[in-house]
Amino acid sequence: MMGGTNAWTIVSRPSTSSTVLGSSLGSTLESKEQYDIVKVDLEDDRDYPIYIGTGYSEDESATLLQQHLAGKKVLLITNDRIAPTYLDHYQQLLSRNNRAKDIHTLVLPDGEEQKDMNNLQKILDRCLELGLDRKSTLVALGGGVIGDMVGFAAAVYLRGIAFVQIPTTVMAMVDSSVGGKTGVNHALGKNMIGAFHQPSCVFVNTATLETLPDRELQSGISEIIKYGLIRDAALFEWLEENMERLVQRDPAALRYAVVQSCLNKAAVVKADEKEADVRATLNLGHTFGHAIENGSGYGTWLHGEAVAIGIAMAARMSAQMGWIDESLLQRTMKLLERAKLPVALPSDSPMNRDTFLKLMSVDKKVANGQLRLILLRGELGNCVFTADFDEQAMLDTIDHFCEPCAVAK
């Protein structure tokens, strides 16, 4: 056994409606005709709303966003793929009916490989050129890469200024835009340089998903599946019944899935904002997945694709140790496949056992030299965060997934 003296962190939640979730776990939901509001409850008056809808009017959007702009100067940051479609629209919304707002923009190159110190420096340079002060606001318009970098820039510029998240991908809507994790990648590890810095609000318009490439849509669904596996059995069962609606971009299904995911994320963030314990369970599949992203070269896999393979690995390892039934493993694999997500490495993958172990050894969840994993245990909706697992089962799992790879052979 690895790390046999470590105690388990066991996280479970019975299947409940979102109303019960809000009252029992700290995340609250207010539903309006055109949008929902999930509240992230934090200490020291740092609560903030997540607006989730599709049919916002322009005046409504402008009002919701502008109330979270701290001062006159605003820097709206996006990437060169989002800018042609949405930059002008949101620049106008941020100043609509309000000439007092001074809106500036910055467009960065797109891609996970751009999530680095060089592009962070570009954001900080622009802040200084514009003379932004502590009453200024940064606005992140895009997916997880933009959101993470802009949030980190806001955390370190003048030792902390306000920022707003406007996520445009499923991945960002259901996960990365909520909870205040910000940062950039390093050649030796993903998200190794960063800070916790909460946004002033998150503004989700699921209509932006209409223009999202299929591959990115599917990538984000992996994080929704994750919530079902680790803490929300009812959501997992809903996904089993409605996966095709999600993949086909049914507006009602997308809104429901985003709302339920944000309710889960908000509850966990309230319980453990700085990831000392329970919040780490949101990283199911991520230790394996981050190793795949880094080892394959950033940009080869979308984050959610690598996480999907990581979830498959975690589920298989859990089943090998007898922690979950074979039936749950098969349900997990089937649901990932119905979401059109990868569940295996291709033959041309550079991954092998040594690469996995080297990259996993610098994972952020390593403590005192011990690797800790999030694994499934018990009934659907239950998981553990632990260093007390069968190391041979982990090695067998890595070898099984590396078997098709030419390098491994």
Salt bridges, closest charged atoms under 4 A:
GLU30 OE2 - LYS32 NZ 3.17
ASP36 OD2 - ARG255 NE 2.79
ASP41 OD1 - LYS39 NZ 3.64
ASP47 OD2 - LYS39 NZ 3.45
GLU58 OE2 - HIS89 ND1 3.96
GLU58 OE1 - ARG96 NH1 3.07
ASP59 OD1 - ARG96 NE 2.63
ASP102 OD2 - HIS104 NE2 3.23
ASP110 OD2 - ARG81 NE 2.95
GLU112 OE2 - LYS190 NZ 2.54
GLU129 OE1 - ARG126 NH1 3.90
ASP148 OD2 - LYS115 NZ 2.64
ASP175 OD1 - LYS226 NZ 3.39
ASP175 OD1 - LYS265 NZ 3.22
ASP214 OD1 - ARG249 NH2 2.55
GLU216 OE2 - ARG81 NH2 2.34
GLU223 OE1 - LYS226 NZ 2.68
GLU223 OE2 - HIS286 NE2 3.09
GLU223 OE2 - HIS303 NE2 3.57
ASP232 OD2 - ARG13 NH2 2.85
GLU240 OE1 - ARG331 NH2 2.75
GLU244 OE1 - ARG338 NH2 2.68
ASP250 OD2 - ARG245 NH2 2.82
GLU273 OE1 - ARG46 NH2 2.80
GLU275 OE1 - LYS181 NZ 2.22
GLU293 OE2 - LYS190 NZ 3.46
GLU293 OE1 - HIS303 ND1 2.85
GLU305 OE2 - ARG215 NE 2.62
ASP363 OD2 - LYS365 NZ 2.93
ASP399 OD2 - ARG353 NH2 2.59
